[in-house]
């Protein structure tokens, strides 16, 4: 019984910590081949070779 309560408390604390951390709320953007992630535009942009 005690082990179950300790495990449940640990899971609740871990979930609370992950929700409180704002850095983990952003997902990594994956762009198609031939494009790159533009952080200012917040979208994939085509790679242009000049």
C-alpha positions in Angstrom: 0.0 0.0 0.0 2.8 2.4 0.9 4.7 1.6 -2.3 1.6 2.3 -4.4 1.1 5.7 -2.7 4.7 6.7 -3.2 4.6 5.7 -6.9 1.3 7.6 -7.4 2.8 10.7 -5.7 5.9 10.5 -7.8 3.9 10.3 -11.0 1.8 13.3 -10.0 4.9 15.3 -9.2 6.5 14.5 -12.5 3.4 15.4 -14.4 3.1 18.7 -12.5 6.8 19.5 -13.2 6.4 18.9 -16.9 3.3 21.1 -17.2 5.0 23.9 -15.2 8.0 24.0 -17.6 7.2 26.2 -20.5 10.2 25.1 -22.6 8.7 21.8 -23.3 5.5 23.1 -24.8 7.0 23.7 -28.2 7.4 20.9 -30.6 10.2 20.5 -33.1 9.0 21.4 -36.6 10.0 18.9 -39.3 10.2 20.3 -42.8 10.1 18.5 -46.2 13.4 17.9 -48.1 14.5 21.1 -49.8 13.0 23.3 -47.1 14.2 24.7 -43.8 12.5 26.0 -40.6 12.4 29.8 -40.5 12.1 30.8 -36.8 11.0 34.3 -37.6 8.2 33.2 -40.0 7.4 30.1 -38.0 7.1 28.0 -41.1 9.0 25.9 -43.6 10.7 27.9 -46.4 12.1 26.7 -49.6 15.9 26.6 -49.9 17.0 28.9 -52.8 20.5 28.4 -54.2 21.7 31.5 -56.0 
